[in-house]
């Protein structure tokens, strides 16, 4: 795959993935932080797993976010520069 197509694909996947990942990271971190101090905000755990109050994405949220993250990582690995030096004699 040409490098420019890989960059465009990686950029588009990353833009799609960043919002659910931020929601997951922030809600999970806040939930554990609040629990440490003795507060129980269970609604943060619901948001963390994809239940957004009026819309419930729980059955699909975790696998979709997981696959998008794996795909973003794999497409990002293809962006690493390749060495042009072959094995020396």
ChimeraX attribute file (.defattr): number of C-alpha atoms within 10 A of each C-alpha:
attribute: neighborCount
match mode: 1-to-1
recipient: residues
	/A:1	6
	/A:2	6
	/A:3	10
	/A:4	10
	/A:5	10
	/A:6	15
	/A:7	15
	/A:8	12
	/A:9	15
	/A:10	21
	/A:11	15
	/A:12	12
	/A:13	17
	/A:14	19
	/A:15	10
	/A:16	15
	/A:17	19
	/A:18	14
	/A:19	11
	/A:20	18
	/A:21	17
	/A:22	12
	/A:23	16
	/A:24	20
	/A:25	12
	/A:26	14
	/A:27	19
	/A:28	18
	/A:29	15
	/A:30	15
	/A:31	19
	/A:32	16
	/A:33	13
	/A:34	14
	/A:35	13
	/A:36	10
	/A:37	8
	/A:38	9
	/A:39	11
	/A:40	14
	/A:41	13
	/A:42	11
	/A:43	14
	/A:44	22
	/A:45	18
	/A:46	16
	/A:47	19
	/A:48	25
	/A:49	20
	/A:50	21
	/A:51	17
	/A:52	14
	/A:53	10
	/A:54	6
	/A:55	8
	/A:56	14
	/A:57	14
	/A:58	15
	/A:59	11
	/A:60	11
	/A:61	16
	/A:62	16
	/A:63	11
	/A:64	13
	/A:65	19
	/A:66	13
	/A:67	12
	/A:68	19
	/A:69	19
	/A:70	12
	/A:71	17
	/A:72	20
	/A:73	14
	/A:74	12
	/A:75	19
	/A:76	16
	/A:77	11
	/A:78	14
	/A:79	13
	/A:80	8
	/A:81	7
	/A:82	7
	/A:83	6
	/A:84	6
	/A:85	6
	/A:86	6
	/A:87	5
	/A:88	4
	/A:89	3
